[in-house]
Amino acid sequence: MKAKKLFPAVLSLGLLIGGGLAGCSSSDDKTSGEGGKDGDKVTVDIFQFKVEFKDQFEDIAKAYEEANKDVDINITTVGGGEDYGAALKSKFASGNEPTIYNVGGPQDVADWEDKLADLSDTAAAKAALSGTLEGVTKDDKVLGLPYNQEGYGFIYNKGIFEKAGIDPKSITSYSALEEAVKTLDSKKKDLGLTSVFALPAKETWVTGLHLSNVFLAPEFDQNVINAFESKEVTFEHGDAFKKILDLQNKYSDQPTVSLDYAKQVEELFSTGKAAIIQQGNWVSGSIAGIDEELANSGVGILPIPVEGYKEDSIPVGVPMYWAVNSNKDEKEVAAAKEFLDWLYTSEEGKTAVIEDFKFIPAYEGYDAGKISDPLAKEIYEYSSAGKTLAWTFMGYPTGWGQEKLGINIQKYVSGEMTWDELVEESSKAWAEARK
């Protein structure tokens, strides 16, 4: 199925988190048990990973229920510090299968193929931006719908940079980044910093997926299918990878192996104790919960430079897709499709996607001028300028990014493994997974 033209580079890059705001029971407190029909009603159980927009999603789902009295929506959110992939497998194994769930790309499509309904006939699939469906299309069937598009890089505190006399626009190379970091570190006491960076090595998705993607995507020609089909990974830009990891680890709050997302974003960055963190536009809500002024006007995004390749770009892509369980009966599958169509193509849904979820849309028909989140706006600008790197980590072997590479990175930053050993063991694990 042909998707429409990709957002002038990112306007329709949606965050992909999910939409549906509660009314329907909220993720943690109620499940329908079996899903399906309750009397004349159809129950749609949603099992999703985006904790950042959980409350807003539940609110929009409630609004949908009020307008569609024959539908009950139950939302369960599993994410943050929890492993969504493992939780999803447990959910299916329990016999209480969700109606709507999340898949990440070609590897997940292969893993869940016999439980994926064809969504080619949905209005959302027809409105999806060009390139956003490639990772979830097989045999001309669209098996997932993008949450949105997201971008990530080095989020920085504008006030701290200004006080330190650093022009963020000048940071378009590794050498410029390193110089800025050293300047910040030398003025750490005056700036009120505990550390320049806050590297959450405990979160293997930050290191083993997002950070690694910056340096492995070039190896696969910026193509997720190439990554999915590759029998090997050679760490072609391993030296550049090591430099960025070392820089973050050296100038971070220690020990980084025990530093998690909450401490990184909320305790350190949002309180001004760290000047730079590797994250994406999804952190806006978390920052606003601590310091709304900082979130609204005090943050910006810098590229993660790949020395010797691209040093002025940020990764932009679809973080996750909505899938519909093909094991459910026709009425429940139809209700799930109708809800997702409403979420992304109705005026009420589109307003929620931009204004409440703070997503960068992955669909046509959205007004770029309504994007209010400053990080989302900057990502749009990077995308419009063509300064982007692809998201290829969705093509990694199942579990490799977090369970293999991410764990090896933890060993490396804590001194339990050399970089050469990390490369050797991680490459071996990839090859074994592809046999």
Secondary structure, 3 states (H helix, E strand, C coil): CCCECCCCCCCCCECCCCCCECCCCCCCCCCCCCCEEECCEEEEEEEECCHHHHHHHHHHHHHHHHHCCCEEEEEEECCCCCCHHHHHHHHHHCCCCCCEEEECCHHHHHHHHHHECCCCCCHHHHHEECCCCHHHEECCEECCEECEEEEEEEEEEHHHHHHHCCCHHHCCCHHHHHHHHHHHHHCHHHHCCCEEECCCCCCHHHHHHHHHHHHHHHHHCCCHHHHHHCCCCCCCCHHHHHHHHHHHHHCECCCHHHCCHHHHHHHHHCCCCEEEEEEEHHHHHHHHHHCHHHHHHCEEEECCCCCCCCCCCEEEECCCEEEEECCCCHHHHHHHHHHHHHHHHCHHHHHHHHHHCCCECCECCCCHHHCCCHHHHHHHHHHHCCCEECCCHHHCCCCHHHHHHHHHHHHHHCCCCCHHHHHHHHHHHHHHHCC
